[in-house]
Structure formats: C-alpha cells, structure tokens
Amino acid sequence: AKPDGITYLANGTSVILSLTAPKKSYVYVLGEFNNWQTTTAGLMKKTATVDTDAATGRWWVQIDGLTPGQEYAYQFLVDGQLRIADPYCEKILDQDNDKFIPAATYPNLKAYPAGSTTGLVSVLQTGQTPYVWQNTSFKRPARTNLVIYELLVRDFVARHDYQTLRDTLNYIQRLGVNAIELMPINEFDGNENWGYSPAFYFAPDKYYGTKANLKAFIDECHKRGIAIIVDVVLNHSTGNSPMVQLYGNVTTGPTADNPWFNVTATHPFNVYNDLNHESLYTKYFAKNVMKFWLQEYHIDGYRFDLSKGFTQTNSGTNVDLWSQYDQSRINIWQDYYNTMVATDPTMYPILEHFADNREELALSNIGFMPWGNMSYNYQQAGMGYNSGWDFSYGYYGNQGGRNWPSPNLVTYMESHDEERTVFKDLSFGNANATTGYSTKDLPTALKREEMAAALFFAQPGPRMIWQFEELGYDISIDQNGRTGNKPILWNYYQDANRRHLYDTYHALTALKQQPVFAAPTAYVQNLTGAVKTISLTGSDLSVVTLGNFDVVAQTATITFPAMGTWYNYLTGQPLAVNSTSMSMALQPGQYAVYTSRKLSLPAGSPLATRPQETAAFKLSVAP
C-alpha cells in the first residue's frame, strides 16, 4: 500500500486509506460505504511509529465491498469529535460552494451527502479509467528561450474551465509563448478566488473543471510545444486544511502541538496559517506535493508563491530583516530542489523570492529561477518619467544586472500582482506641453508598450508576460477589489492599435528564439537614460534594439557591432550603417529593432504589410 492517500487494490472493490495524525487516540473512517457510522471495520489501525515518524507513522484501514466505478464520499472521525477530509484525496465536495459550479464546467458532479455529515468531504472511486497521454515526447524549451504566459483561468475565459481554455490555445500559440503559468489550481477556499488560499494540495479545484479535462489541456499544450508551469502555495494553508484542524481550529489556527504549522508566522506578509518548513512532517508533505503534479499531471514546473517565507528565522514584521541573506532558507530550498530534480531533472523551479541578491544568486546557482519584478521601472518608462526607469536590473548578468552567471532570472513587466502598465499610462502619464505629445493618449500608450516590449525581449534570459498585457489591458488591478473578477475583454483583439501591439509581441517572441539571444558573443545594454539600447552580437546574427522613452525628441549615438546594411526587423526597411557609431534623432516613443541580416516576420504576421511609420529616423555619422 502507498504510505499516503488512497491505495486502490487490484480487484476494484477495495481500498486502503491512511492518515498522518500523531498523538491521537483513535480514528474511524466514515462514508457512504458504511452509512456514515462508526463500525468495527471502519476503526483504523496504526503503525508502531504513528506518533514519531513523518514517513511511516500512519493510521490505516482497508475498506472492502465497493462497487467498481462508483464514487464514495468519506471523512475521518478523529477522537470521536473532529470530522476531516483526507489531506491526500484528489477530489473534495463542498456543500457551500459546489452548487455554484456550472454543469458545463464539471458535468455530473457528485452531490454533497447533505444530512449525513458536515464539513468538507473526500471522494474515492475505484475502477477509474486512466487518462491516456497522447504526447509523451514533449521537449521543454531551454530556459534561455522561455517566454511564459501567466494567466488566471477565472479572468481569461468566461466559462472558467479547461475545455474553453484549450480552445484559446490558437491565440496563445500565435503569440509565440512557449510556456503557460497557471495561477493556483489545487483546491482553494470558495470559487471566485486567485487561488492563494489553499486547503487541499492533491485535488484540482473543481471550479475549473475535471481532472481529465486538466490533463487533456496539458496534453494539448505539449502537442503545441507549450510547457505548463503551476503556481503552488506551500507557504501557508487556510483553516479548511485538515492538517490545521487536526491540531487547531478553522478560525483560530494551529495550536503548539501542530506537526506542520507555526502558531505564529515567522515573517511579514503571511496570510492564513504559516507552514513550518523545518518540520520533518512539513518537509515530507511538501515533497509529496512537488512529486505529485510532476508525475500525475505531467506538468513542467512550479512557481512557488512567497518562497521567502520558507524559514524559521523569525523576522516578525520587519521586511528588511526578512529579506536578508538566510542560509537556513537556502538549505530548505536545496533539499526541495533535490527532490524535484530527482523526480524530473529538467523541470522549471521558479521562486517568488525577492530577497537579498546574494541569496537569490545562491538559489540561481543551485538551479532555481527567481522572479525578477521590473514592473515599476517599465511603468515609469512607459509613462515617460525619468526617475526609476532603468531596465538594467532585469538582466541576469552584469552591466547593472544581477551579476548571476546563469540565465535563471524570470523577468516581467506585469504579473497578476502588479498594476497594469497601460492603466498607469492613461491615468498618470507624462506629456509634452509644447508639442501635445502625451502618454495618456491610448494609441500613444500602446505604441510605447511596443517599445518597452522591444527592449524587454531583447535582454537574454527567460521572460514572463501577464494575460492580455499583449493587448494593452487597461483595467486597474484594484477594480472590483484587488483579487476580484476583472472584465474579460477579448474585443481588444479587434482594435487595430491593440492588435498591432499583439502582433509586435508575436514578432519579438519569435525573434527571441534566435540563437544569439541564448549565447551572444558580445552583449551591451545601456538602459539608464531616455534613449535605451541593447546590442547582441552573434556569429550568424546580430541585433540592436533602441527606443526613446522621453516625451521630447532626443539625439543619441547608437553603436552597431558592424558596418553594412542592417534591417528594421519589424518593418523590413534597410538601414545603411556606414560607421559603427551613428547619431540618431529620435522622436518620443520612437523605437526600432535592427538585425544584421533580413529576417522574415513570423507566419501570419500583418506587420510588414501595414503602412510604414511616417516619422523617419534622421541619421548622421557621429563625429
């Protein structure tokens, strides 16, 4: 039998259930198979190490006489008082919230056993038809080529289900991204939620659909060359977690004897109940979660929420203290990394860490991929303000970057957690009173986002974009409350200016797959001033990207790696480079991506067929 969760025996009529609950006196299993009664057959046995060992200490029982293929609801009754669901079960029934899940999203959802019990209940089912994976040879994109699309199912498709999400893959694939990062999809409190209130870690939340449809979605993504990264929350759990309730209370939280949780969080910004990652019980549980989704759902990696919280070094409410280098935290993550790569050697381990750069360097050297939040910098530049508009720190290497040796920094301009850039432009943008040029003007703001994307994608290393960023989504993150539902505005795609932004993203993500972005022989970035430039030199292709982020015209000296004919990648126009240093007069918001040889835009891109920009660069050889 498996040490955890449900063991389905070969005859299809029996299962073995297990529970970790040290220092408890007795446990029954109650369910539809015994009419929710405490019976001798339902009294759980215990191993000799039940009170002392996280890996082997278990309560367990075998249930017989089941009908193959039938779903059975069940709970554990602990010490005659507490009814809890199985922490390891893969399906939960919720009397309060299941009634709001449409049948189209989750067909034939089992009814809650009202009148027989209360609280969340688990579901088991023998004789399930296993999902047959169609795409078992998927090759994950190299980290250097990774372009991640972060999305929240609830706010991306109106039906908030995997079937409909699968139908949008043409749109996502055309954009040129090669990975999708799903915000948390394991069972969380309620339905209308970002997912950062987890209670069960092995059960997909039913509000997004069935586990078969989730697997079919992942399978289809792999068929299209798209990796799947899942956001997982192992910093904390809500009071609905049975592991909180076993030693604690739904509302007041864990007690001092809880094997998994701290009574009081050891760090700022904690919500709900803080997991103790020095505990052997927590380590064992977390490692099982990490292995499960890689193996059962064939996902390609994780984004770990609030990874800086995985420490017992108590910083109280002091954010600066919490962010300081913490070797004990590195050790915890090293241990988890070893488990993940032993399970799947090429998986992506992404951290939302935001700690001292020395600690993030150490984690990168292990193999982790920390998030790189450049939202503020790109917002400032988009609005046209010259304070805080330096993009240098979005690069993993030197020249104002992180000074890491490996391309493990997942940089982004927007994420689920940041204000939308175009909203900032339209609400607070700068203007030139003399010319009337204003970043509050929507077409201007969208054009400036194209310019920002040109520089953003030119930096080597993995990149991430947030859903609808590529269409200039301009609804504030705070509309309807920060985590509240947001309008799903697919009509943006029909707007010519927004579609041009999408097509520009598409072209830039395609360009990023060129080998020069993975291993340039020379790389130079100048990203501190109004005119920002990035130059990449390669044996087969060199690329120079430039843009004027001011609201006034600027003249700048642009350095090219070589003389000759260069080509504006987005328009196809040639440029005669007669000196490696050229003076260029740039209008506000004017940008270009030059390549040392002519490249075709990705198939289906309408960019090259559109009228050229009327404003031309004024070029002269620099003295």
N, C-alpha and C positions, 0 to 999 in steps of 0.2 A: 504493500500500500504506500501511497505517497504520504510524506510526513505532514503535508498541509493541504487543505482544501478537500475536494470531493474525489475519491477514488472510485471510478466506475469499474465494476468487475465484469468479466468477460461474458457472463450469462445474460447480462442486460436486465436482471431482476434484482440485483443487489448493489449497494454502495457502501463504502466505508467513509464516515465523516470524522473529522478531527478538529480539535480546538486547543489553542495555547491559552492556558489560564492558570498560572501558578498560584499556589496557596489558597485555592478554592476547595470547598468541602465536597461538593458533588455537582454533577451536571447531567441533565436529561436532554435528549433531543425530542422536540415536539413537532408534529407536522401533519399533513393531510394523510400520511401513511399510517398514523396511529390516532387519528381523530383528535389531535392536539392534547392527548392525555399523557400523564406520566405513567409509563409502563416499565416493567422489568426489562423488556427488550430494548427500551429506549434509554436505560441508565448507562451512561458512558463509563468505560473502563479507563484506567490511567497507567501510563508507563512509570517505571521506577524513578525517572528523572523529571517527573511532571512539575516539580516545584523548583528545579535548579538549572535546567538546561534549555536554552532557546532553540537549539537544533533538534532535540529529541524528546523534550518533555511535552507530553500530549495527553489530552482526554480523547478517547476514540470509541466508536461503536459501529457495528455493521448492521445495516438495515436491509431486510430481505422482503421478498414478496411484492416487489414493484412491477408495474406494467411497463414494458419497454416502450419508449417514446412518449410516455405521459409525464407532464410537468407536475412536480410536487413542491408545495411551499413548506418551509420548515424554519424553526428557530432553535436556539439553545436556551434552556432554562437553567440558570446558574444559582446554586444555593437556594433554590426554591423561590427566589424573589425576582431576579433580573432576566428579562427576555431580550435576547440579542440576535441579530442576523449573523451569518457566517462571514468573518472578515475576508475569507478567500473565495467566496462564491462569485460566480460570473453573471448573476442576474439578481436584481433586487426588486421587490414590489413595495410601492409607497402609496398608501391609501390616500394621502392628501394631494399628491401631485400627478399620479399616473392618469387620472381622469382627464387631464388637460393635454395628453399626448394623442394626436390625431391617429386614426386607424391607418391613414395613408403612410404615416411615418413608421408606425410599428403595428403591422397587421396582426390581428388575433392575439393581442396582449393578454396574458393570463390575468383574470380578475383577482383582486386582493381578497383574501379569505376573511371578509368582514364578519364579525360576530364570533369568530373562533379565536382571535388573538388581537393584539395591538402592537404598534411599532413597525419598524421595517422588517421585512421577512426575506429570506433567501429562497432561491428556486434551484432545484436539481432536476435533471432529465436524463434518464438512461436512453441508450439507443439513438443518440443524436446522429444525424447524417453529417459526417465530417466535411468541411469545406475542401474542395479540390483546387489547389493553387494552379493557375494556368501559366504563370510567369515565374519560373524558379531560377532563371539565369540572369536576372537583373544585375547590371554592373553600376555601382554607385558612382556619381560624379566625383572627380577629385575635389578636394577641399578648395584648391586654387580656383576652380571653375564654378563653385557652388553659388547659385542665386536662389535664395529661399523666399517663398511667398507665405507670410504669416496670415492666417485667417481664423475668424470665429464663425463657425457654421451658422449660428443663430442669425448673425447680421450679414451673411453673404448670400444666402438663398432663402427665399421666403418660407419654403417648406421645411427649412432647417433639418434636412435629412441627407443621408449619404447617397441615396439614389439621385436626388437632384444635384447634389454636389458633383457626382460623377458626370452628369450631363453638362457641367460647366467646364470640364477639362479641356475642351477645344479652346476656350477663351484663355485659360491659364497656360496651355501649351503654346499657343500662338504668341503669348507674351514673352516666351523664351526662358521662363524659370525652369529649374531642374530639381527643385525640392519644394514641398509644401510643409509648413509647420502648423499643425492643428493646435489651437488652444485646448486646454484640458478636456478630455473626452471620457475619462472614467467617472463613475457615479458621484455626482456632487449634489449639494442641497438644492432643492427646488428644481425648476426647469429653466427659467429666464435668468441665466447666470453666465458670467465669464468662465466659470469652472474652477476658480481658485478656492472653492470651499469643499474640498474633497472629504468623502466619508468612506468610500469603498474603492479599492485600487485595482481590482481584477475584473470588475463589471463595467462594461461600456455604458454610459448614460443613455437611457432609452429615448430621451427627447430627440436624439439624433438618428435613431433607427436601430435595427437589429445588428447583432454581431456578424451575421452572414453578409449583410449589406456593407458593413465596415470593411470586412475582408475583401469583398468584391471591389470596393473603391480603391483599396490599397493595391490590389492585383492590377486593376486598370491603370493606376498611376505608374506602376512598374513597367507595364506594357509600353507606356508612352515615354519611358526614360526619366520619370519623376520619382524622386525619393520621398519618403514620408517620415517626418520628424514629429514626435508627440510631446507636447508640453505636459510635464508631470510635476505634481506639488507634493514633495516629501518633506517640506519644512514644517508643515502643520496639518492638522485634521480638525474637522468640526466635531461638535458634541454628538453628532449622529454616528460617529465611528464607534463600532462595538469595542474597540480597544481603549477608547476613552471611558466608555460606560462601565466596562468591567472593573475599573478601579477609578471611579469618579462619577461624574454626573453630567447630563446633557447640557445643563445651563451653567453649573459652577466649575466644570472642568475636572481635570485629573487630580487624584489625591497622591500623597507622597509615596505610596507603595506601587504606583503605576510602573510597570516594567518598560513602557515605551515613551512616556511623555514627562516633560518637566511640569511641575506645578506652576512655576512662573517662567515666562520666556527669558532666555539669557541675552536677548538682543532687541534693538528697536525694530519698529515696523512689523512686528509679529502680529498676526491675526489668528483667532481661534486658539488651538492648543499646540504648543511647541514640542516637536519630537526631539528626543534626546539621542543624538547620533553617536554618543559614546557608549550607549547601552548595547549590549550584545543582542538583546531582543529586537531593538530597532534596526541594528545592522542586518540581522538575519531577515527581517521582514522587508526592508528596503531592497536588499539584494534580490529577493524573490520577485518583487515588483519589477525591478530592472531586467531580470531574465525573462519574465513572463511575456511582456509585449514584444520583445525581440523574437521570441520563439513562436508564440501563438499567433501573432498578427503580422509577423514578417516586417515590422517597422524598421526603419533605417537609423534611428537615433532618437535622442531625447533632448529637450530643452528643460533644464531643471530650474524651476522657479525659486527665487530667493535663496540661491545656493550659499550665499554668505551667512545664512542663518544656521548652517550645519556646524555648530560649535557650542561647546560648553564653557568657553571663556566668556565670563559674564561682563557685558558692556552696559547693562542697564538700559538707559535711554540715550546714551552717548554715541551718536552716529560716527563721529570721528574715531573713537576708541574701537568701535565695532569694525571699522574699515581698515584698521591697522593690520600689518602682516601677522598672520596667525598660523604657526607651524602645525598646531593640533588640527586645525581645519584642513590644511593641505593633506595631512596624514589620513584624515577621514575620507577625503575625496580620492586619494591614491588607492585606498582599499576598495572603494566603489568602482573606480576605473578598472582595477584588475579584474573584478567580477564581470564587468560589461564586456571588456575585450576578450576575456576567456570565453564568453558566450557568443560573441560576434566581433571578430577582430577589426572590421572596417566600419563599425557603427560610428555615428556622429555624436559625441558627448558635449553638448552645448550648455553653458552655465550663464545664468543671470547673476553675476557676481558683484561687480562694481566695488572692488576692494583696492587696496594699495597695489600699484603697478608691479611691485616686486612679487607680490603673491600671485597676481594674475600671470606674470611671466613664469613662475614656478609651475602653475597649473597648465599653462600652454606647453611647457617643456615636457610635462607628463603626457600630454596629448589632448587636453581639454580645449574647447573652443569658446572662450568667454565672449559675451555680448559686448559690442562697442557702441555705446549710445552717443551719436553725434547729432541728435535732434536739435538741440539748442543752436548749435553752430550753423546748421543748414537753415534753420528758421531765420536767424539773424541775417544771413547772406541773402536768403530769398526775399526778405523784407527790404533789403538794401541798407542795413545798418552796419557800420564798420567796427563795432565792438563785438567780440565773441564770434567773429565769422571765419575763424581759422579752421580749415578742414584737416590739418596735418595729423591730428591725433587719431584719425580714422584709419591710419595706415599701421600695419603691424610692425613695420621696420623702423628705420631711422628717419632723419630729416624732420624732426618734430613729432614722429610717431611713437609707438610704444617701445621700440628697440627690442622686439622679440625676434628670434631667429627663424621662426616657423610661421606660415600663413594661417594662423588659427583664430584671428580676430574676426568675429561676425559683426560687421559694421552695418549700421542702419541710420536712415534719416527719419523714419517713422516706425513706430511699433504700436501694439494695442494700447500701450501705457502712456503714449505721448500725444500732445495736441497735434491736430492735423496742420500741416505746413501751409496749405493754401488758405485755410481759415485764418491763420496768423497773418498771411499776406493781405487778405481782404480786410481784416479788422484793424491791423496795426501797421500796415506797410508804410514805407518812406516814399517821398515824392520830390521831384524837382520843380520848384515853383516857377522857374523861368520857362522851362520847356513844356511843362504839364505832364511829363513822364511820371507815372505813379504805379507803384507795385500793388496798390489797392484795386487796380483795374483788372478784371478777371482774365482777359486774353494776355495781358502783360504778366500776371502772376503765373499763368500756365506756361508761358514761354520761359520764364525764369526757372520754373521747375524742370523744364527740359535741360536748361543749362546746368542746374545743380546735378541732375542725373548724369550728365556727360562727365562731370568731374568725379562723381561718386563711383560710377562703374569703372573709371579709368584706374583707380587705385587697386593694386593687386590684393588678393585675399578674398574670402567669402563675403558676400553681401546679402542683406535681407531687406525686403520691402513689405509694407503692410497693405492689406487688402484695399483696393481702389485708390491707393496712392498714385498708381499709374494713370488714373483718370482725374486726378486733382480733387479728390473728395474734400469738400469744404464745410462739412458739418462738424461743429465743435465736439470734442470728446465729452464735454460736460452737458450737452443737450440730453434731456431726459435722465439726468444723473450720469455720473461717470461710467458706471457699468450697465446703465440702462440700454434698452434696444435703440438702435440707430436706423434711420431710413436706409433701405437697400435701393440704391439709385442706379440701376442698370441703364436707365435712359441716358446717363452721361456718355455712354459709348456712341450715341447718335449725334452728339455735339461735336462739330468739326474741330474745335480747338482742343477739346479733351481727347478726342480720338487721335489727334496729332501727337499729344503727349504720350498716349499709349503706344503709338507706332514708333516714337522715339525710344521709349523704353525697350521695345521689341528689338530695334536695331542695335541698341547698346548692349543688351544681354547677349545677342548673337556675336557681336564683336568681342565680348569678354571671353568667349571660348577660344579665341586665337591663342596659340602657344606663348606669344610674347607676354601675355598677362600672367601666365603661370611662372615663367622663368625669364624675365628680361635680362639682357646682358648689362644694361645700364638703366637706372631709374632715377628721375629727378622730379621732385614736387616743389612747387612754390605756391603755397596756399594761404599765405598770411594776409596779402593785400587785396586791393579791389580787383585787379586782374589776376586770376588764378590759373596756373598752368601745371600740367603733368606731362612728362615726356618718358616714353618707354622705348628702348632700343632692343631690337632682336635681330637674329641672323636672317630671318625671312621677311619680317615686317616690323616697322617702327610706327609709333603712334604719338601724336602731340595733340593734347586737348587744352583748350583755353576758353576763358569766359570773363566778361566784365560784370561784376556783381554790384557795381556802384549805380547810382541813379543819374550820374553825369557821365559824359564821354571821357574816356581815358586813352592815353597813348602808352604803350608798353613795348619793351624789347622781348621778342619771343625767340627762344633758342630751339633750333631744329638739329637733330643728330647728324643730318647730312644735307647737302645741296641736291638740287634736281627738281623734278616735278612731283609734287605731293597732291593728294586728292582730298577734298572735303567728303568724308565718308557718308554724311547724311544727305548731301545734295549731288555728289558726283563731280562738282566743279574742280578743275585743276588749279593748282597754285604753283607758280614758278618761284622756287626758293633759290635765289642766287647768292645768298650768304647765310651761314648758319645762325647769324643774329639778324633778325628783321624787326623793324619798327612797325607796329600796327596801331592804327587808330580805331578804337572800338567804341561803338555806341553802347549805352547802358543796356544790359541784358543780352548783348551780342556774344555769341559763342560759336565754336567750331571744333570738330574732331577731324584732324588731318592724319592720313595714312600714307606711308611711303610707296605704296602701290595701290592701284584701284581695286577696291573690293565691291562685290555685289551686295546690295542690301538683302536681308532675308526674304525668302519667297513670300509673295503676297503683300509685301510692304508697299504702301502707296506713296511713301515719302519722295522717292525720286521722280514721280510723275507729277508732283504738285509744282505750282509756280515757285520760282526761286525767290528768296528774300530780296526785297528791293534795296535794302541798305547793304552796300558792299564795303568790304574792308579797304581802307586806304593803306597801301603798303609802300615802304621805302626801306632801302638798305640802311641799317644803323651805322652811324659814323664810327 
